[in-house]
């Protein structure tokens, strides 16, 4: 009996330990698995978008940079997808190893429980006589001891019943673990097959990319001419944008000067009027004193009294103007934020950094901000003042923030160019086919301002987004939200 009392807690601990370990392991891996699934969906969407773009560019009669970009994007996304699948396989292998260990542990636990239960059954068989049980109870030296012995026998019978239940429960867990193990093995097999299929497709994409690249390199003169023409067009657009921004700065500075001049003139006029009023009051007081002195002189003459000499009135003191209340220090001296409305718009624009919407409903970035290597001729550096987004032909182009339209012009090679001011910030939309706004219009976030131009060579729509802070270019990808 004493032996059973000592071993019961140990048996219960062994029985609960596998479940505790499994729960802890599942909790640690759940977040990683969800992240893998999310990345897998995103990568698959990137591949689908690249395929759709490639499908459109292939409608052209000859190879284009759009085809090369679409193939490279697809290859990059598929390579990352393969890495994602390999990470998933690693997780599955971990699950298989864990399930295999659990199966072995449960089998061992089940054998132990069966062996212990067999000992209990044998002991119960040997002590099956009711006389032995009664003798065990009534042989106690006191009533309390007899009650304890009776409770012990009751707990012993309950423990034996729980042991039987544990055996059944452990057997069920073992069966489930075996099924889970087989399921994980099937899942790993499917993942390995998917990974191999993706690798085969990747090789096909790489061959197609090499073929397109080879044909494009054969048209180097044509590509160089296109680069030079694009650079000239971009310089004209940049000059136009800078001219608009400088005009806004000059207008704001001139307006600030005019307001300051008007304020000073009003203050000077106010001081002049106050001085005239003070002089008039002093003159009236002097006249009044003079009249009083004359009246007193006449009265004294009639009474033969010497006329007192009137005292000269003291000059009136000019009160000093009250000091103007100090204004709170402004966050910037930028004249583009001279008005409260402009300042509020700038602050709101800055608060939405990284959260601004895209100017199109669907599309992907085909040219990034800054200087980068040409897609075909890697020895040539290509500058970009913004980001170029490939979208549907004639797709709607929308304002990414509230603001006022400051310029709508047509630039050769760049289509319509729309410049919208947001305080000290400016957003510029280049390569528009049509426009729906004019200079002076106030637009809201998401309002359609035009349509994307069509790239006839690549058979897609295009729009370029630029963001300026004053005369300084910004990277639009740091301002718009991620997709």
C-alpha positions as CSV (number, residue, x, y, z in Angstrom):
1,X,0.0,0.0,0.0
2,X,2.8,2.4,0.9
3,X,4.5,1.7,-2.4
4,X,1.3,2.6,-4.3
5,X,1.0,5.9,-2.4
6,X,4.5,7.0,-3.4
7,X,4.2,6.0,-7.1
8,X,0.8,7.5,-7.9
9,X,2.0,11.2,-8.1
10,X,4.9,10.1,-10.3
11,X,2.6,8.3,-12.7
12,X,0.3,11.3,-13.0
13,X,3.3,13.5,-13.8
14,X,4.5,11.2,-16.5
15,X,1.0,11.1,-18.0
16,X,0.6,14.9,-18.1
17,X,4.1,15.7,-19.3
18,X,3.6,14.9,-23.1
19,X,0.5,17.0,-23.3
20,X,2.3,19.9,-21.7
21,X,5.3,19.7,-24.0
22,X,3.1,19.5,-27.1
23,X,1.1,22.6,-26.0
24,X,4.2,24.6,-25.4
25,X,5.7,23.6,-28.8
26,X,2.5,24.4,-30.7
27,X,2.3,27.8,-29.1
28,X,5.9,28.7,-30.1
29,X,5.4,27.6,-33.7
30,X,1.9,29.0,-34.3
31,X,3.1,32.5,-35.0
32,X,5.9,31.4,-37.3
33,X,3.4,29.2,-39.3
34,X,1.0,32.1,-39.7
35,X,3.8,34.3,-40.9
36,X,4.8,31.7,-43.5
37,X,1.3,31.3,-44.8
38,X,0.9,35.1,-45.1
39,X,4.2,35.4,-47.0
40,X,3.2,32.5,-49.2
41,X,0.0,34.3,-50.2
42,X,1.8,37.6,-50.8
43,X,4.5,35.9,-53.0
44,X,1.8,34.0,-55.0
45,X,0.0,37.3,-55.6
46,X,3.3,38.8,-56.8
47,X,3.8,35.9,-59.2
48,X,0.2,36.3,-60.5
49,X,0.7,40.0,-61.0
50,X,4.0,39.4,-62.9
51,X,2.3,36.8,-65.0
52,X,-0.5,39.2,-65.9
53,X,2.0,42.0,-66.7
54,X,4.0,39.5,-68.8
55,X,0.9,38.5,-70.6
56,X,0.2,42.1,-71.6
57,X,3.7,42.9,-72.7
58,X,3.9,39.8,-74.8
59,X,1.1,41.2,-77.0
60,X,3.8,43.6,-78.4
61,X,5.5,42.5,-81.6
62,X,9.0,42.6,-80.1
63,X,10.7,42.2,-76.8
64,X,10.6,45.1,-74.3
65,X,12.0,46.2,-71.0
66,X,8.5,45.4,-69.5
67,X,8.9,41.7,-70.4
68,X,12.3,41.6,-68.9
69,X,11.1,43.4,-65.7
70,X,8.1,41.1,-65.4
71,X,10.3,38.0,-65.9
72,X,12.8,39.2,-63.3
73,X,10.0,40.0,-60.8
74,X,8.5,36.6,-61.3
75,X,11.9,34.9,-60.9
76,X,12.6,36.9,-57.7
77,X,9.1,36.1,-56.3
78,X,9.3,32.4,-57.2
79,X,12.8,32.1,-55.6
80,X,11.4,33.6,-52.4
81,X,8.4,31.2,-52.7
82,X,10.8,28.2,-52.9
83,X,12.6,29.4,-49.8
84,X,9.2,29.8,-48.1
85,X,8.3,26.2,-49.0
86,X,11.6,25.0,-47.7
87,X,10.9,26.7,-44.4
88,X,7.5,25.1,-44.3
89,X,9.1,21.7,-45.0
90,X,11.5,22.3,-42.1
91,X,8.5,22.9,-39.8
92,X,6.8,19.8,-41.1
93,X,10.0,17.8,-40.4
94,X,10.0,19.2,-36.9
95,X,6.4,18.2,-36.5
96,X,7.2,14.7,-37.7
97,X,10.1,14.3,-35.3
98,X,8.0,15.7,-32.5
99,X,5.1,13.4,-33.3
100,X,7.4,10.4,-33.6
101,X,8.8,11.2,-30.1
102,X,5.3,11.6,-28.8
103,X,4.3,8.2,-30.2
104,X,7.3,6.5,-28.6
105,X,6.6,8.3,-25.3
106,X,2.9,7.4,-25.4
107,X,3.8,3.8,-26.2
108,X,6.2,3.6,-23.3
109,X,3.6,5.3,-21.0
110,X,0.9,2.9,-22.2
111,X,3.2,-0.1,-21.5
112,X,4.0,1.3,-18.0
113,X,0.3,2.0,-17.2
114,X,-0.6,-1.5,-18.4
115,X,2.1,-3.1,-16.2
116,X,1.0,-1.0,-13.2
117,X,-2.6,-1.8,-13.8
118,X,-1.7,-5.5,-14.0
119,X,0.0,-5.3,-10.6
120,X,-3.1,-3.6,-9.2
121,X,-5.4,-6.3,-10.7
122,X,-3.2,-9.1,-9.2
123,X,-3.1,-7.4,-5.8
124,X,-6.9,-6.9,-5.9
125,X,-7.3,-10.6,-6.9
126,X,-5.2,-11.7,-4.0
127,X,-7.1,-9.5,-1.6
128,X,-10.5,-10.1,-3.1
129,X,-11.9,-11.5,0.2
130,X,-14.3,-9.1,2.0
131,X,-13.0,-10.6,5.3
132,X,-9.4,-9.3,4.5
133,X,-10.8,-5.8,3.8
134,X,-12.8,-5.8,7.0
135,X,-9.9,-7.1,8.9
136,X,-7.7,-4.4,7.5
137,X,-10.2,-1.7,8.7
138,X,-11.1,-3.2,12.1
139,X,-7.5,-4.0,13.0
140,X,-6.9,-0.3,13.5
141,X,-5.9,0.9,17.0
142,X,-8.3,3.8,17.0
143,X,-11.5,4.9,15.4
144,X,-9.7,7.7,13.5
145,X,-7.2,5.2,12.2
146,X,-10.1,3.0,11.0
147,X,-11.7,5.9,9.2
148,X,-8.4,6.7,7.5
149,X,-8.0,3.1,6.4
150,X,-11.5,3.0,5.0
151,X,-10.8,6.2,3.1
152,X,-7.6,4.8,1.8
153,X,-9.4,1.7,0.5
154,X,-11.9,4.0,-1.2
155,X,-9.1,6.1,-2.8
156,X,-7.3,2.9,-3.9
157,X,-10.4,1.7,-5.7
158,X,-10.8,5.2,-7.3
159,X,-7.2,5.2,-8.3
160,X,-7.6,1.8,-9.9
161,X,-10.5,3.1,-11.9
162,X,-8.6,6.1,-13.0
163,X,-5.7,3.9,-14.1
164,X,-8.1,2.0,-16.4
165,X,-9.4,5.3,-17.8
166,X,-5.8,6.5,-18.3
167,X,-5.0,3.4,-20.3
168,X,-8.0,4.0,-22.6
169,X,-7.2,7.8,-22.9
170,X,-3.5,7.1,-23.6
171,X,-4.4,4.6,-26.2
172,X,-6.7,7.1,-27.9
173,X,-3.9,9.7,-27.8
174,X,-1.5,7.2,-29.3
175,X,-3.9,6.5,-32.2
176,X,-4.3,10.2,-32.9
177,X,-0.6,10.8,-32.8
178,X,0.0,8.0,-35.2
179,X,-2.7,9.5,-37.6
180,X,-1.1,12.9,-37.2
181,X,2.3,11.4,-38.0
182,X,1.0,9.9,-41.2
183,X,-0.8,13.1,-42.1
184,X,2.4,15.1,-41.6
185,X,4.3,12.7,-43.8
186,X,1.7,13.1,-46.6
187,X,1.9,16.9,-46.2
188,X,5.7,16.8,-46.4
189,X,5.5,14.7,-49.6
190,X,3.1,17.2,-51.2
191,X,5.3,20.1,-50.1
192,X,8.4,18.4,-51.6
193,X,6.5,17.9,-54.9
194,X,5.4,21.5,-54.9
195,X,8.9,22.7,-54.3
196,X,10.3,20.6,-57.1
197,X,7.5,21.9,-59.5
198,X,8.4,25.5,-58.5
199,X,12.1,24.8,-59.2
200,X,11.3,23.4,-62.7
201,X,9.1,26.4,-63.4
202,X,11.9,28.7,-62.2
203,X,14.4,27.1,-64.6
204,X,11.9,27.8,-67.5
205,X,11.5,31.4,-66.4
206,X,15.3,31.9,-66.2
207,X,15.7,30.5,-69.8
208,X,13.0,32.8,-71.1
209,X,14.6,35.8,-69.2
210,X,18.0,35.0,-70.8
211,X,16.4,34.9,-74.3
212,X,14.7,38.2,-73.8
213,X,17.8,39.8,-72.4
214,X,19.9,38.5,-75.3
215,X,17.5,40.0,-77.8
216,X,17.4,43.3,-76.0
217,X,21.2,43.5,-75.9
218,X,21.1,43.3,-79.7
219,X,19.1,46.5,-79.7
220,X,21.6,48.5,-77.6
221,X,21.6,51.6,-79.9
222,X,17.8,51.8,-79.8
223,X,17.8,51.4,-76.0
224,X,20.6,54.1,-75.5
225,X,18.6,56.5,-77.6
226,X,15.5,55.8,-75.6
227,X,17.5,56.4,-72.3
228,X,18.8,59.7,-73.6
229,X,15.3,60.8,-74.7
230,X,13.8,59.9,-71.4
231,X,16.5,61.8,-69.5
232,X,15.8,64.9,-71.6
233,X,12.1,64.6,-71.0
234,X,12.7,64.0,-67.2
235,X,14.9,67.1,-67.1
236,X,12.2,69.2,-68.7
237,X,9.6,67.9,-66.2
238,X,11.9,68.6,-63.3
239,X,12.6,72.1,-64.5
240,X,8.9,72.7,-64.8
241,X,8.2,71.4,-61.3
242,X,11.0,73.5,-59.8
243,X,9.7,76.6,-61.6
244,X,6.2,76.0,-60.1
245,X,7.6,75.4,-56.6
246,X,9.9,78.5,-56.8
247,X,6.9,80.6,-57.9
248,X,4.9,79.3,-54.9
249,X,7.8,80.2,-52.6
250,X,8.2,83.7,-54.2
251,X,4.5,84.3,-54.0
252,X,4.3,83.2,-50.4
253,X,7.3,85.4,-49.6
254,X,5.9,88.4,-51.4
255,X,2.5,87.9,-49.6
256,X,4.3,87.7,-46.3
257,X,6.2,90.9,-47.0
258,X,3.0,92.6,-48.1
259,X,1.2,91.5,-45.0
260,X,4.1,92.7,-42.8
261,X,4.1,96.0,-44.6
262,X,0.4,96.4,-44.1
263,X,0.6,95.5,-40.5
264,X,3.4,98.1,-39.9
265,X,1.5,100.7,-41.8
266,X,-1.7,100.1,-39.7
267,X,0.4,100.2,-36.5
268,X,2.0,103.5,-37.6
269,X,-1.4,105.0,-38.5
270,X,-2.8,104.0,-35.1
271,X,0.1,105.6,-33.3
272,X,-0.3,108.8,-35.4
273,X,-4.0,109.1,-34.6
274,X,-3.2,108.5,-30.9
275,X,-0.6,111.3,-30.9
276,X,-3.0,113.7,-32.6
277,X,-5.6,112.9,-30.0
278,X,-3.1,113.6,-27.2
279,X,-2.0,116.9,-28.7
280,X,-5.7,118.0,-29.1
281,X,-6.4,117.1,-25.5
282,X,-3.3,119.1,-24.3
283,X,-4.3,122.1,-26.4
284,X,-7.8,122.0,-25.1
285,X,-6.5,121.8,-21.5
286,X,-4.2,124.8,-22.2
287,X,-7.0,126.9,-23.7
288,X,-9.2,126.0,-20.7
289,X,-6.4,127.1,-18.3
290,X,-5.9,130.3,-20.2
291,X,-9.6,131.2,-20.1
292,X,-9.7,130.5,-16.3
293,X,-6.6,132.7,-15.8
294,X,-8.2,135.6,-17.8
295,X,-11.4,135.3,-15.8
296,X,-9.4,135.4,-12.6
297,X,-7.5,138.5,-13.8
298,X,-10.6,140.4,-14.6
299,X,-12.1,139.5,-11.2
300,X,-8.9,140.7,-9.4
301,X,-8.8,144.0,-11.3
302,X,-12.3,144.8,-10.2
303,X,-11.3,144.1,-6.6
304,X,-7.8,145.8,-6.8
305,X,-6.2,142.4,-6.1
306,X,-2.8,141.6,-7.8
307,X,-3.2,139.1,-10.6
308,X,-1.4,135.9,-9.9
309,X,0.9,134.6,-12.6
310,X,-0.6,131.3,-13.8
311,X,1.7,128.3,-13.7
312,X,2.8,126.8,-17.0
313,X,1.1,123.5,-17.4
314,X,3.4,120.5,-17.4
315,X,3.7,118.9,-20.8
316,X,1.5,115.7,-21.1
317,X,3.5,112.5,-21.0
318,X,3.2,110.3,-24.0
319,X,2.2,106.9,-22.8
320,X,4.5,104.1,-24.1
321,X,2.8,101.6,-26.4
322,X,1.9,98.3,-24.7
323,X,4.3,95.5,-25.7
324,X,2.8,93.0,-28.1
325,X,2.3,89.5,-26.7
326,X,5.0,87.1,-27.7
327,X,4.0,84.6,-30.3
328,X,4.8,80.9,-29.8
329,X,7.9,79.8,-31.7
330,X,7.0,78.3,-35.1
331,X,8.3,74.9,-36.0
332,X,9.8,76.2,-39.2
333,X,10.7,79.4,-41.0
334,X,9.5,78.0,-44.3
335,X,7.4,80.6,-46.1
336,X,5.2,77.8,-47.6
337,X,3.9,77.3,-44.1
338,X,3.2,81.0,-43.3
339,X,-0.5,80.5,-42.9
340,X,-2.2,78.3,-40.3
341,X,-4.0,76.4,-43.1
342,X,-0.7,75.6,-44.9
343,X,1.0,74.6,-41.7
344,X,-1.9,72.2,-40.7
345,X,-1.8,70.6,-44.2
346,X,2.0,70.0,-43.9
347,X,1.7,68.5,-40.5
348,X,-1.2,66.3,-41.7
349,X,0.8,65.2,-44.7
350,X,3.8,64.3,-42.5
351,X,1.6,62.4,-40.1
352,X,0.5,60.1,-42.9
353,X,4.1,59.2,-43.9
354,X,4.1,55.5,-45.0
355,X,0.3,55.4,-45.0
356,X,-0.6,57.5,-48.1
357,X,-2.7,55.6,-50.7
358,X,-1.4,54.6,-54.2
359,X,-2.4,56.9,-57.1
360,X,-3.8,53.9,-58.9
361,X,-6.1,51.1,-57.9
362,X,-4.0,48.3,-59.4
363,X,-0.3,48.2,-60.4
364,X,3.2,47.5,-59.5
365,X,6.4,49.6,-59.3
366,X,8.6,49.1,-62.4
367,X,11.1,51.9,-61.8
368,X,12.3,52.9,-58.3
369,X,13.4,56.3,-57.0
370,X,17.1,57.3,-57.3
371,X,20.0,56.2,-59.4
372,X,20.0,52.6,-60.5
373,X,21.5,50.3,-63.1
374,X,19.7,49.9,-66.4
375,X,17.8,46.6,-66.8
376,X,19.8,45.5,-69.8
377,X,23.0,47.6,-69.9
378,X,24.3,47.4,-66.4
379,X,27.1,49.8,-67.1
380,X,24.6,52.6,-67.6
381,X,23.2,54.5,-64.6
382,X,19.6,55.6,-64.9
383,X,18.3,58.4,-62.6
384,X,14.6,58.5,-61.5
385,X,13.0,61.5,-59.8
386,X,10.1,59.4,-58.5
387,X,8.6,56.0,-59.0
388,X,7.0,54.6,-62.2
389,X,3.9,52.4,-61.7
390,X,2.7,50.0,-64.4
391,X,-1.1,49.8,-64.3
392,X,-4.1,49.3,-66.6
393,X,-4.2,51.2,-69.8
394,X,-6.3,54.3,-69.2
395,X,-6.6,53.5,-65.5
396,X,-7.8,56.2,-63.2
397,X,-5.1,58.3,-61.5
398,X,-6.0,59.7,-58.1
399,X,-4.7,62.3,-55.7
400,X,-2.9,60.8,-52.7
401,X,-3.8,63.7,-50.4
402,X,-5.9,66.8,-50.0
403,X,-4.4,69.8,-51.7
404,X,-4.7,72.6,-54.3
405,X,-3.8,72.1,-58.0
406,X,-1.0,74.5,-58.8
407,X,-0.2,73.5,-62.4
408,X,-1.6,71.3,-65.2
409,X,0.7,71.3,-68.3
410,X,1.5,69.1,-71.2
411,X,5.1,68.1,-71.5
412,X,6.5,66.5,-74.7
413,X,7.2,62.8,-74.1
414,X,5.6,62.9,-70.6
415,X,2.0,63.7,-71.3
416,X,0.0,65.7,-68.8
417,X,1.8,66.8,-65.6
418,X,-0.3,67.7,-62.6
419,X,1.3,69.4,-59.5
420,X,-0.7,69.5,-56.3
421,X,0.4,71.5,-53.2
422,X,0.0,70.2,-49.6
423,X,1.5,72.9,-47.5
424,X,5.2,72.8,-48.0
425,X,4.8,69.4,-49.8
426,X,4.1,68.9,-53.5
427,X,2.9,65.7,-55.3
428,X,3.5,65.5,-59.0
429,X,1.7,63.1,-61.4
430,X,3.6,62.6,-64.7
431,X,2.7,60.6,-67.8
432,X,-1.1,61.2,-67.7
433,X,-3.1,60.7,-70.9
434,X,-6.0,62.9,-69.8
435,X,-6.7,65.3,-67.0
436,X,-9.9,66.1,-65.0
437,X,-8.7,69.0,-63.0
438,X,-7.4,72.5,-63.7
439,X,-5.2,75.0,-61.9
440,X,-6.8,76.4,-58.7
441,X,-9.0,73.3,-58.1
442,X,-9.0,71.9,-54.5
443,X,-8.9,68.1,-54.5
444,X,-9.5,65.5,-51.9
445,X,-7.7,62.3,-51.1
446,X,-8.7,59.6,-53.6
447,X,-10.2,62.0,-56.1
448,X,-9.6,61.1,-59.7
449,X,-7.5,63.7,-61.4
450,X,-6.7,62.0,-64.7
451,X,-6.0,58.7,-66.5
452,X,-2.7,56.8,-67.0
453,X,-0.8,57.1,-70.3
454,X,-0.3,54.1,-72.5
455,X,3.1,52.5,-73.3
456,X,2.5,51.2,-76.8
457,X,5.7,49.2,-76.8
458,X,4.9,47.3,-73.6
459,X,1.1,47.5,-74.0
460,X,0.5,48.7,-70.5
461,X,-0.5,51.9,-68.7
462,X,2.1,54.0,-66.8
463,X,2.1,56.8,-64.3
464,X,5.0,58.4,-62.5
465,X,4.6,59.8,-58.9
466,X,7.0,62.3,-57.5
467,X,6.9,63.9,-54.0
468,X,8.8,67.1,-53.2
469,X,9.4,68.9,-49.9
470,X,10.0,72.4,-51.1
471,X,12.6,72.0,-53.8
472,X,13.9,68.7,-52.3
473,X,12.9,65.4,-53.9
474,X,11.6,62.6,-51.7
475,X,11.4,58.9,-52.1
476,X,7.7,58.2,-52.7
477,X,8.0,54.5,-51.6
478,X,8.7,55.9,-48.0
479,X,5.4,57.8,-48.1
480,X,2.8,55.5,-49.7
481,X,1.6,52.3,-48.0
482,X,3.0,48.9,-48.8
483,X,1.0,46.5,-50.9
